[in-house]
Amino acid sequence: MRIEFERILCAADLSESSSMVIGYGSAIAKAFGAKLFGAYVVEIPVPAAPAASQALSTEQIMEIADAGRQELSTLLEGMAPETEAVVRHGPAAETLADLTVELKIDLAVTATRGFSGLRRLVLGSVTERLIRIIPCPLLIINAKEAGAGPLPADAWHPNRILVGCDFSPDSDRALQTAFSLAQEFEADLHLVHVIEPFAYRDMLLPETVSSSLEERIEPEMERRLREIIPEDADAWCEVQSSCLSGKPHEELLRYAKGKKIDLMVLGVRGHSLMETLMLGSTTDRVIRQAKCPVLSVCPPASEKAGQ
């Protein structure tokens, strides 16, 4: 199934990384002939007490919004055949997620600064929250790794794409997206499954027993990886499948670095690999440490509504 990106939204906070985010969005918009939206959210501070006077006035919100729209329009100028600047106010992640529904967005692009520790808790929460609630694929750029400067609009062309597979419906969605992008960009596709040995350690089994269990599991996982490759895939891309053992985020990051991967595609939910990757602290590690963009693929909004 070919994935069509017809409407792309770039989440711009008007920091130094915004030009980079819009540059990535522009490159993809031009590849797919898509309309490019730039979105800026004026975050409204929550007063420490109900009667506090720290909240922004309506006039202040309007002033910030107008200034943001002007700056955003400048950033978008000439970046795609059709662009539009959108400004809203409210909680950043929730407002951006609502915008993707309102504007019928097919792909959103945002940046993370790669902070750790306390700085991550204070500044890195928007992307983490957005991953879990956005109803469309989200491309996450590590500003710390990519640099904050603008990206030439035609500079991004993934030649090697990695997709994590755990054979769940959620990783199947990520796989379909990865195959479509590999076909679109004529890129090599790397299918990776990670066997996590921690379950054996929790059972306090001897190392030799754990090793023998992994040896029995690995051939079956490799067979299943081969089975999900379309028969005609070799006509338009080269596919490599690998079964690794260890902590998922460490193994995927190590593999991506060694193979010089240009794009990692991961399912938002799932069991084993995907659940570990996209929930809890491992998400932070993958996004913070990845040298390349990470595309998270979530269930469609209709499925989320039925949960």
N, C-alpha and C positions, 0 to 999 in steps of 0.2 A: 504494500500500500504506500503510495507516494504521499509524503507529508508536504502540505502547502502552507507556507508562511506568507499570508497576504496582508496582515496588519501587525506591525511590530511596535512594541512600546519600550522606550528606554527610560528607566527610573533615574532621574538626574537630581542630585541634591545640591547642585551648583558648586560643589567642591572641585578641587583640581582633577579628580577622577571622572567628572561628568563628560568632558570632551572625549575621553577614552571610551566610555560606555556608549556614547552616541556614535563614535567611530565604528565600533563593532556592530551596532545596530544598523548603521548605514551600509556597511559592507554586506550584511545579510540581506537587507532590503533590496539592494541593487542586484544581488544574485537571484532573488526570487521575484523581482518586480513588485515589491510590497510597498505599502504606505508606511511611513515612519512617524510615530508619535513620540514626542518628548514629554515626560510627566514630572512635574515638580510639586511636592506636597509641603505646604506650610504647616509644620507641626505646632499645635497649640499646647503650651505648657499646662500641666495640671497643677492647680494651687495646692500647697501643702495643707491648707485648712479651708473649709467651705467658704469662709468670709474673707479669705486672702485676696489681695488686690494685685496679684502677680500675673493674672491672666491677661492675654493680649486683648486690646479693644478691637471693635469691628474696624475702625479706621486704620489701626496698625496692621491688622490682617490684610486689608485691602492694599495698603502701601507695599507690604512685603510681597504680596501676590503679583501686583503690577510690575514691580522691579524684577521678580523672578521670571515672569512671562517674557519681558524684554530680553533678559539675559539668555533664556532658553531659546527664544526665537533666533537670536544671533548664533547660538551654537548649532542650531538645526539648518541654518542657511546653506543651501547648496549640497546638503548631505544625502539627499534622495530626490527623485523626481517629484514626490508629493510628501510634504511634511506638515505637522501640526503640533503646536505647543499647547499643552493642557496643564492648568494649575488648579489644585484643590487644597482644602485645608482639613486637618483632622489627624488621627493616628496614621503614621506613615504606611506601615505594612497593610493594615486593613483598608486604607484608602486606595492604595495601589491595586490591591486584589479586587476591590469593587470596580476600579477603572477598567481592568481587563475584561470584566463582564460587560460593563456599559459600552465600551468601544469595540467589543467582539475581537479582542486581541488573540492572535495565534501564538505569539512568542514574546516574552518579556526579557529585558536585559538589565542587569544591575551589577553593582560592584561591591566587593567586600574589601576591607582594608587589611585583613590578615592579622588583626590584633589578637593577643592572648591575655589570659589572666583577667585582671580587673578592667583593663581597657576594653577587652572583648565584651564583658558584661555590660559596660556602659554604652559602647559605641557599635557593637557588632550584632545587636539583637534584631534589627529590622530585617536583614537578609534571612536570618535563621527563622524568624516568624513568617516571613513571606513564603519561604520554601514550603511550609506546611499548609498554607491557606490559599495560595494562588491556584486558580483553576486551569492554568495553561503551562506549557513548558517554560522554565526559567533558566536563562543563561547567566551564570555567575562568573564575573571576571575578578581575579585577585589583583587589585590595584597595586599591592606591594610588589608583586612579581612582574606585572605587565608594565609598570611605570605609569605615572599620572598624565603624561603628555598625550596629545591627540594621535589617533591611529589613522593613517591614510585610508580613505573610504574603500579602496579596493585591495587592502593589504592582507585581509584575513581569508585564508583558503586552507581549511583543514585537510592535510594529506594522510593523516593517521588518526583514526577514531577508535577509542576504547569504550566498550560497553560492559557493565557488570551484569552477570546473569545468575539468577537463582531459580529460574524456571517457574516463578510465580506469575500471575496475571500482570502484576505491576512491572516486573522486569521485562515481560513480553512487550509492554507498551514502549519501554525504553529501547528494546531491541528493534522494534518496528521503526522507531524514529531514527535510530542509528543506521539501520540499513538504508533508509530513505536518504539520509544525509550523505552516506557513503556513495550512493548512486548519483546524487546531485553534484557532488564535488569530485567524483571519481577517486575516492579515497580508499586506502586500505582499512579494513575493519578488524579489530582485535576483540574477540569474545573471551571474557575472563570469569571464571568461577573460583571462589575462595573457600576452601575447607577450613573451618575453624576448629582447632584442636582443643580449645579451652574446655569443651564439654567433657573430654576425656580426663583432663587434669582435675576438674571438679569431682570426678568419680574416684580420684586418687588411684587411678590405674597405673601400673608400671609403664615406663616409657616404651618398652618393647611392645606392650599390648596396644598402646595408642598408635604406634607406628604401623602395626599390622592392620588395625582397623582402617587407618587412612589409606593404606595400600590397597585395601579391598574397595574402598569408596571411590578412589580416584579413577579407575578405569570406567566405572559406571557414569561418573560425571563427565568424563571426556566423551563417552559415547553420546550422552544426551546433548552435549554442546554441538557435536557434529550433526545430530539429527535436526537441530533447529536452523541450520544453514540452508537457505533455499537452493534448489537444485541448479538454478541458472545463475547463482551469485557470481561464479567465476567469470561470467561473460562481461561483468561491469565492475568488479572489484576483487581484490585479493583478501581472503578471509583467513585469519589465524585464530585458533582456539587454544586456550591454556587453562589448566587446572592448577591452582596454587594452594599452598597451605600456610596458615598463619593468621594474624589479625588483618581483617579485610582492608582497613584504611592503609596500613603499612604496606601490604602486598600490592594493592592497586597503585599506590603512589610510587613504589619502587619500580613496578612494571612500566608505568607511564613515563617515568624518568629514563629508564633504560631503553625503551623503544621510541623515545622522543615523540610521545603522543601529543597531538594538537588539540584534541577535544575528548573529554570524558563524559559519557552519557550514563546516568544513573536513575533508577526508579525511586520514587519518593517513599513508597511503602513496600511491604513484602515481608517474607520471613528469611531467616539466616542472613545472607549477604546484604540484601537491600535494606532490611529493617535495621541492621547494625549500622549500615552506611548513613542512612538518611534520618535516623532518630537519635537523639541524645548527643553526647559530646563528640562522637566520631564524625558527624557532619562538619563540625568546626575544624577538625583536623584535616579532613579532605580538602575543604575549601581554602583553609589558611595555607596549606602546604603545597597544593597542586601548582605546578608551573604553567598549566594551561587552563583555559576556561572549562567550567563544569556545567553540563546541561542536566537539570533535574526535570524528570518527566512524571507528572502526577496523574491520578485518575481524573476523568472528565468531571465537570461540575455536577452532572446528573447523578453520578455514582456517589459523590460526596454527600449530596443532599439526601440520599437514601440510607446513609449510615446512621 
